[in-house]
Amino acid sequence: MSRISVISRRVAGASVSLVLAAGLAACAGPEDSSDGGGSGADGKPAKGGTLSVLNSNPQQDFDPARLYTSGGGNVPSLVFRTLTTRNREDGAAGAEVVPDLATDLGKPNEDATVWTYTLKEGLKYEDGSPITSADIKYGIERSFAAELSGGAPYLRDWLIGGDKYEGPYKSKKGLDSIETPDDRTIVFKLNKPEGEFPYLATQTQFAPVPKAKDKGTKYEEHPVSSGPYKVVKNENDGEHLVLERNEHWDPETDEERKAYPDRIDVRSGLDSAVINQRLQASQGADSAAVTTDTNLGPAELAKVSGDEKLAARVGTGHFGYVNYLAFNPKVKPFDDPLVRQAISYAVNRSSVINAAGGSSLAEPATTFLPPQKSFGYTKYDHFPAGGTGDADKAKELLKEAGHEDGLKIKLTHSTDKDFETSPEIATALQEALQKAGFTVELDGLESNDYSEKIHNVKSAPGLFLAHWGADWPSGGPFIAPIFDGRQIVKEGSGNYNAAELNDPAVNKEIDEINKLTDLDAAAARWGALDKKIGEQALTVPLFHPVYKRLYGKDIKNVVISDWTGVLDISQVSVK
């Protein structure tokens, strides 16, 4: 997700809930509470029954053009198949990209500026009509229409002519940079090398849409399914969504989705505490219920952990995500690297983690990239201060910077109780910094004001709490938006490069990595770049969140991958 604001633009943890990019951003794999085989309750998974999904946030804008998902989302990927998808396996294996509608991950030309995909044979919509490459082209083109905005922005940036194209409702000609020489072949022509195109092809914008069935903004009421389930009810813009089997979905063409339940009933707009209470009680229909967006909070987790049976029904996951302190070196005194280094040494991560809910819900971070292989995680700690900070080292650096008598600074944060940018986190940092000679004024802002201020180069404060999550499990969408100087947004709100770093060497390395189609080789380069940038103390990584979610007692086949960090409902059985 990679921007985040509900997942940074994508995945953000809100009090005890986390929205994963509309199934969502957003947000390492599980330590499955069951024994091997990814099975939750006793017994082998079987077809049949109804799976209930209890959520805080409605599944709004249920149109593949408008959804902003990571790996196709959770509920959306039951209806919308894409050229590629995430591997539906536990842990690190689940961070791999695999074919979906396509026969492979795509065939690039020599410099990864042209990608060619071939569709599998026998693909059908819910009405039995064939899925063609022209339908995928049309599905992508309609995502450019202003009235269907909201999806991932990459296609507009990557496709030749994408920056000027306005969608099929205004331009009947279509995008020349997407070619369909026959019903099973689709070719994408890019304006720069993009070795990670197979990851992008997991986004719902790559779902096929039959042009004859397109109803514009009303298409979301009954989108035509290419997946194992079809929409039979969509009330109040996703507040109550009911899915039933798509009889024309052929499992022989789909190695990823198990599709065990006959029916999936998604109810949203529920209070997070009520969701967790219902999952704990696990009575009636709730015994076959899960949540795709609601975490256990610290108090709830303490209660659940004390009950052996409840603890066995907690899924643990890690999404590619980091919470950090951001510096704006355009604002004094943060233009001085010594001051930034002093803050880096002074931070007490143990107290920050306690404020974030404790060690069960947060892990200390000294790297910007999340600690998963797919991102290229390379261990480093340029400013080693242990778990509780090194106040003496920080004071030395302040003295060297000419602030022997201490330094007054301001820390901007949100007033939301979100365990991320909240007053509790800010207070923990304030206390640690004061021990190192800083006098810290806390500047708490309401959520919208906070977001607008920190993402505008004209108003961004010198020091603020921030977070970032991945659109896909790679270093590319994690590092580039934060450190690529060409992604600095000069006007309006939407800048995520708070440091306004525009280092030609960094920009060049990003371009070089983007040329690589060997994703393992690219990952190693992203890790090395993260380590190099980290030397400049432009951020202070604080912690990587851990997601703890309850599921009903009759839920079987629990799979939690490092791609999403949450239970994958395409694998769940209730019988």
N, C-alpha and C positions, 0 to 999 in steps of 0.2 A: 500499500500500500502501500521515490516513494514518499509521498507526502502524507501527513497525518493530521487530522484535526477531527477526525472521527477515524482515525487510521491516518493520522497526521495529515493528511488529506485522506488518510486511510484507516489506520487502526488505533484507536485510543482507548485506554481503559477508563471507564467512567465509574466512579465509586466501586461498586461490586459488579459492574457489567463491562463487557468489552464488545464493541461492535466490529465484526470482521467484514469489512467492505460489503455492505449490503447483503450479507450472508457473511459479511465482510470478513480493511485494510486492513485487518489488518490486522494482523498481527502474528523452537526446537521441539522436538518431539516429546513424546510422552514417556513417562515411566508407567506403563499400563498397570493398573491396580490388580489385574487378573494375572493368572499364570500364563504360560506361553500360548501362542496361537491367536492373540488378539481377541479373546473371548471374554465378555463381561460375566453375565450370569452363567450358571452351570448349564451344560448341554450344548449341542451343536446348533448353529444358526439354521433356521428354516424359513421358507417363504410363508407369507400370510400375515394377517393382523393389521392393526393400525398403529403407526408411530405418531406420538404427540410431540410437538415442539413448542416449548414455552419460552417466549422471548420478551424482552423489554422493548425492543425497537422494531417497529413494523418493517416488513419486507417491501419498502416503497419502490416505486418506479420499476415494476417488474417487467422491464423491457431490456433486451440484451444490449441495445444501444446506450442506455442510460446508466447501467450498473457499473460501479467501480469496484472490482473484486480482486482478490488475490487468488490466483489459480482457478478462477471461474466461480468462486464463492461456494457456499455450502448448500443452501436451498436452491439457488439458481442453477447449479451444475446438475441437478436432477432433471431439469427441463431443457437446458441449453447445452448441447455438446459443441465442442470447438475443435479447431484443427489439432491442437495438442491439449494436454491436461496434466494435472499433477499426479504423481504416482501415489496410489491409495494404499500406502503401507506405513507401519509404525516408524517413528523416529527418523533417522537420517535418510533412510531409503525413500521416505516419503517426500524428500526435498528434490527429487529428480523429476524432470519433465519427460513425459512419454507421449506417444501418438494417441489421438482420440479419433476424430473423423478421418484423419490422414493416415497413410500407411507407414509414415516415418516422421522424423522430426524436421523434415524439409531438406532440400538439397540446395546449398548455397553455391554461387559462382565463386571465382577465385578470391575476390576481395569482400565477400559477404554483403554486396549491395543488391543482389538479386536472389530471391528465395523462391523455390518451386516446390509445390505440394501436390500429391496425388491422393484423391479420396479413395477410401475403401469401397468395395463393391457392395451393393445391396442395402445402402443406407436409405431409410425412409422416415417421413414425417408421421405424425399421429394419424393423419388421414390416409396413410398408405402411399402417398405420392413420393416420387424419388427426390432425394436431396442432391442438388447439383452444385458445381463450382460457382455458377452464376448466382446462386442463392447466397453463398458466402460473400461474394463480391458485393451484392446488394446490401446484405446485412451490415457490412463495414461502411459502405457509402452512406447509409441512412444515419449512422452514428455521427456524421459530420453536420447534420441538420441542426440548426440553432434550437429548434423546439424539442430536440431529443438529446440535449447536452447532458453532461454529467459523467460520462465514461472516461477511461484512461486517455491522457492526451498524446500518447506516443505516436499514434498513427498520423496525427496532424503534423508532427515534427519529422517523422521518419520517411513517409511516403513522398515521392516526387509529386509536387503540385498539391500536397495535402494542406499546406498553409493558406492556399487560396480557395480551395474547394468548399462549397456551401451545402452539399448534400443533394440527393436526387429530386427533392421537391422543387428546388430552384434550378438545378442544372441537370437536364435530361441526358446529357452526354455521358456522365459518369467519370470515374477516375481512370485516366490512361495508364497510371502506374500500377493498376491491378488488371491483369490479363487472364482470360479464361478461354484458352484455345480449344478446349473440349469440355464435356460435362464433368470430367473427373480431375481436371488439371487447373490449378490456379497459380499465377506467378505474381510476385510482389517486387516492384522496383523501388529501391530506396535511394535517398540522396546522400547517404553516407554509410560506411560499413557498420553493420549491427550483428555481431556474432550471437547475441542473445535473443534474436528474433523468435526462436522456438518458445522461449518463456512468454513473450508478448502474445503469442498465438493461443495462450490459455485464457486470455481475457474474453468476456462474453461478447465483445464486439465481433469476434470471429465466429459466432453462432450463425447458422444459415437462417435466412428469412425469405419465405416465398413472396415475391413482389405482389402477386395477385391477392394475398391475404393481409398485406400491410394496411393498417388503419391509422397510421400516424401516431399521435399521442394516445389514442385509444387501443393501440395494439397490446399494451400491457395488461388489458383486461382479460384477454385470451391469446397469449402468444402461442404460435404453432410449435409444438414440442418436437425436438429431435432427440430427446433423452428418454430415460425409462419411465418418466411420469409426465402427465399432462395436467394443466390447470383446469379444475372443474368449478372452482369458486375463488373469487378475489374480492373481498369486502373491505371498504374503507381504505383503499390504497395499501393493501398488504397487511392490514391489521388481522384479518382472518383469511388464510390461504389454505385451500384444500387441493391436494394432488392425488390423482389415481393413476393406475397403470396405463402406459401407452402401449397398446396391444401390438403396435407395429415396430416397437423397439426390438432389435435383434441382439441378444447378448453375445452372439457369435462375432459381432462387429465391435463389441465393447468389453475390453478386458478389465476395465477399472471399476465400474459401478456394479455392485452386487444386487441392489434393488430387491431386498427381501420383503419388506412390508407391502401389502396390497394398497394401502392408503396412508397418506401423510397429512396430518392436520396441524397447521402452524397457527398459533394464536399469540398475538403480540400486544404491546401496550400494557403489559403486566408489571407490577412493582417488583423490583429485583428481590426484595426480601420475601415476597409472596412466592415467587418462583422457587427459591431455595427451600422454603417451608414445604411446598407441595412435593418437591423432589425428595426431600427427607422423608415425608410421610409415605410417599409412594403408594397411594391408595387408588383403587379403581383404574381409570384410564392413565393416571399419573404413574402407575407402575411401569408403563411402557412409554415414558416421556424422557426427553432430553432438552437441553438448552443450547443454542448456538451463540448466545451473546451475554450470558450472565455468569460472572465469577462468584466464588465464595469470598466473602470479606474476611478480615482477620478474626472477628468474634465468631462468625459462622464456622470458619475453619477450625477454630479451637474446639467448638462443640462437636463437630463432625469427627475430628481426629480422636476424640475420646470415646467414640463408639465404633467398635471393631467392624460391625456390619455396614455402618454408614461409610467408614473410611475405605472399605472395599469398593464403594461405588463412587469414588472420586477419580476423575481422569485428570492427569497432570500433563501439561504441554508447554512448549516454548515456541513462541513466534519470533521471527527475526525483528528485534525491536530494541531500542536503547533510550533510556532517559538520561539527560545530560544537562550540564550548565553550558550556556552559549555565551560567548564573548562577542561584542561589537568593538573591534579595535579602533573604529572611527571616533569612539567616545573615550575621553580621558577618564581615569588613568589606565584604561585597558589597552591603550596603544603601546604600553610598555610590556614586553614579554616577561620581564622579571615579576611584574605584578600578577600576570596571568599564571606564571609558574608558582608564585607564592600561594595563590588560591588553590591551585592543583594539589599542592602539598598539604594545605590546611584542612581540606575536606575530610570529614569523618563519615566514611561510607556505612559504618555500622549503625550510626544514629539515623542516617538517611534511610537505610533499609528498614529499621524499626518503624520509622514514620510512614514507610510505604506498605506496612502490613506485616513485616517480619521476614525472616529468612525463607519461610515456606513460599512466599509470594514474590520475592525479589532476590536476585543474585548480584553481587558486586561486579562492577564493570570498570576495567582500566583501558579497554579498547573501544573504539567507536563501533566497529563491526561486531555483530553478535557472535557468540562463541559456538558457531556451527560451521562445519567443514564447507558446506555449499557456498557460504559467503566468502570463503578464503581466510577465515579467522587465523590470525597470526598473533600469538601471545606477546604482549609487551606491557611495560609499566614504566613510562619515562619519568614519572615523578613518584617513586615508591614511598608510600607513607603508611603502609600497613592498613589494618582495618579501621583504625581510629584517627588517622591523620598525624602529621608531623608538624606541630605548631612551632617548634624551635627552628626547623629548616625554613618554614614560611617566614618567620621573623627575620632570619638572616637575609633572605632575598628581599624583603621589604626594606631593610637597612641599606642593602646594596643599591636599591632603586631610589634611595634618598628619602625614605619614609621611616626613619628611625623611631619617631614618636607615634607611629601607626598611620592608618589611612581610612578615611570615610568613603564608603561606597554604597550604592543602592542595588538591591536585588528585586527584580520584577517577577511576579508570579501570578497565578490565577487564584481566584477565591473559590473555585470549584473544589468540592471534596472528592478528588479523583485519584488520590494516592500517587499522583505524578507531578503535577505542577502546583499542588495545593499548599495552603498555609503551613501544614504540618511539615512538609518537606523543606519549605523555605525557612521555617523556624529552626529546624535541625541544622541547616547550613549556617544560619546566622550565629548560632551558639558556637559552632566549631571555628568559624572565621574570627569571631571575637577573641577566642583564646590565642589566635595567631597575631593579634594586633590590629585587626580590622574593626571598624565601627560600621555595622551594617543596618541600613534603613530598609525595611521591607515595604515594597510597593505592590499591594494586592489589587488586581483589577478583575472586574466581572468578565466572564468568559469571552464574550464577543469583543469587548474593548481590548482585552489582553491579546487575542489572536490578531486583531487588526494592527495593534501597535507593534508587536514583535516581528511581523512579516512585512513591514513597510520600511524601506531603507531610510526614509526621511524621519521616522519616529522611533526606530528600533532602539531600545535601551542598551546600555553598555554591558549589562549582565542580567540574564534571565533564564528561567527554567524552560527546557524544551524537550521534545521527544521525536523519534523518527521510527517508522516501520517500513517493511519491505513490500513492494508490489509483487516481487517474486524473490525466491531465496538465492540472491546473488549480490555481490558487492556493487554492481553497477547502479541499480536504482537506490542504493543506500548511500554511496559516496558522491556520485555526480551531482545530485540536486543540492547538496550541502557545500561542496568544495569546488565545483566547476565554475570558473569565473564567467563563462558564457551563459550560465543559467541565472545570473544575478538579474532580478527584476527591478528596474530603476523606478518605475511608476506604479503607484497603487499597492494594494496588499497582495502578496503572493510570492514574496522573496523568502527563500529558505537558506540561502547562503548568508547567514548573519554576519560572518566575519568578512564578507565581501572579498573573499580570497580569489584572486585572479592571477595565479601563478602559471606562466607559460609552460613550465616543466610539468606541472600537475595536469593541466589541460591536455598536453601532448600525450602523457601516459594514459589518460582516460581514453583518448582516441585510439591509441595503439591497442589497448585491451579490448576495446569494442570491435576490433577487427578479428579477434580470435573466435573461431567456432569450436575450439576445444575448450569446453566449459571448465574442466579441471585446471587447465593451464591458465585460463582467465582468472579463476578463483585465487590461485597462488599470487598472481600479479595484483589483484585487488587487496589482498592481505598485506603485501609489501608496501603498497601505496598508503594504506591506512596507517601503517607503522611510521612511514616517512612524514605524513601530514601531522601525526600526533606529536611530533617533536616541537611543533610550533605553539602548542598549548592554545589552540583556538577553541577547544571545547574541553570540558571536564566530564568524561563519562562517569555516570553515577551507578546505575544498575540496569540489569535486564530483567523484565518482569517474568513471573512464572504464573501460568493460568491453571486454576483449580476449579473444576466444574463437576457438579453432581449429575448422576443419571439414575433413572428409575431401576427398580430391582429386577425387572424382566428384560432389561436391555442386554443383548448379547453382541459379540463381535465388535468390541470397542477398539477403534483404530484412531490414533492421534499422531499426525505426522509433524515433522519439523517445518513443513511448508506453512501450515495454518495454525498449529499449536492447539487445535480444538478437535473434539470428536467429529469424525467424518460420517455424516448421516447416510451417505451412499453405501456404507458398509454395514450398517446396523440391522440387526434382526430382533424381532420382538416375540418370536415363537420358539 
